[in-house]
Amino acid sequence: MNTLTENAGLYTDFYELTMAQGYYLSGKEHEQTVFDYYYRTNPYKGGYLIFAGLYDLLKILQNFKYDSKNIEFLRKAGLRKEFLDYLNDFKFTATIYSVREGEIVFPNEPIVRVEGNIIEAQLIETLLLNYLNFQSLIATKACRIRNVIGEKAFADFGLRRAQGLGGVHASRAAAIGGADTTSNVYSGFNYNIPVTGTQAHAWVQSFEDELEAFRKYAEINPTSTVLLVDTYNTLKSGVPNAITIAKELEAKDFKLVGIRLDSGDLAYLSKKARKMLDDEGLEYVQIFASNQLNEYVIKSLNEQGAKIDGYGIGTELVTGKDTGALDGVYKLVENNGNPRLKISENVEKITMPGRKKLIRYFDKDGMFFRDGILTAEEENTDKIYHPFHKDKNTLISNCRAEELTEKVMENGKILIDNKSPKEINQYLQQRFNQLPDEHKRFISPHIYKVGISKNLLELRDNMLKDIRERIK
């Protein structure tokens, strides 16, 4: 990961650099801009998104610059000398506002705002989208899984199935979303996430018989033994041999922590294994499960009465299956103090112009009620409007209001503390408890209402009218 940090200025798409060169050669390098980051559609056909990736983004932005090798590479790529001279002295100095990591957010809300000169704000687009889209996608998946697991153990087992170095950030995001531990030692070290892991089938196969493999593992790890029981036959071999080891450990004043099921009908096998263990007085031995698990499978296992105490989840967690990518976007909304608007044939893709603030309104029970998008100058508003249907509005004057964005970077310096994934998850849990249940369900979740102020509505509509008049 150090290579990425050292060459952060190259962590971009080439078109960002060609545009930046165009800005510079057009004399626009001092123009001040505002860009918004938001997304359009909830992943997994769900009702919300968990925002993640912010601190990693801020950390790499501190090193967003170009050394002599970078400059030489860009020269060979065709960029002009006068622009490369500018990049040679480039330093990221923008100001960034953002909601907190672990916050629950919704489509089309301005989650992050970048204020800086047009070149620096443009150059970081790819990096910002890459970090925030991916970690938010995985954190949301983990949150959905945690919601069905409840208080049971939840481990991230995904590194071997992740997309290259994305596995490093995936483990951080999974912990933000609710994973207790990770098998990913690199992320465990860098992000202070507890690591976990016992054995694979290769361990068992490397011995002449299963019992010998179990015995040697327990001898080496008497206080933390979890035995993988499905290498040969779960109920005829694996569980009986695990029971033998449990008795041997008891004789030495130790206890077998658990067994792991990694194939077959997990509901059936867990119930049979639980009875076999209990019949031998081994009620304390836990049963863990892995093997292509996701929130839907776990929900089904719960409904079938599976006797599972914890889950290891890999591929479906760290790849964000079945949503390949979050559709987060980064759009120019102000240039030199003038609001900017992008229009589209699809009304949902029309941007909201100008600097804005994001306000959350709570009902009398402290639950999320509505979110409002206001112009930055507004203190508050009594009513918020549907973004595209003016006749639909909601009175929010009696609701408690909370502004969600805060300044997190100024002049390229980080202003917030680096919180551990566990600390971020604690904030997420608090917020998740305030999200009404109808937004949490997997099938046809209720759409959370996000409105805009009358001032913002009028600003956008007036700009739309003006643009359409000019392009007739």
Buried (B, 14 or more C-beta within 10 A) or exposed (E): EEEBEBBBBBBBBEEBBBBBBEBBEEEBBEBBBBBBBBBEBBBBEBBBBBBBBBBBBBBBBBBBBBEEEBBEBBEEEEBEEEBBEBBEEBEBEBBBBBBBBBBBBBBBBBBBBBBBBBBBBBBBBBBBBBBBBBBBBBBBBBBBBBBBBEEBBBBBBBBEBBEEEBBBBBBBBBBBBBBBBBBBEBBBEBBBBEBBBBBEBEBBEEBEEBBEBBBEBBEEBBEBBBBBBBBBEBBEBBBBBBBBBBEBBEEEEBBBBBBBBBBBBBBEBBBBBBEBBEEBEBEEBBBBBBBEBBBBBBBEBBEEEBBBBBBBBBBBBBBBEEBEEBBBBBBBBBBEEEBBBBBEEEEEEBBBBBBBBBBBBBBEEEEBBBBBBBBBEBEBBEEBBBBEEEEEBBEBEEBEBEEBBEEBBBEBEBEBEEBBBBBBBEBBEEBBEBBBEEBBEBEEBEEBBBBBBBBBBBBBEEBBEEEEEEEE
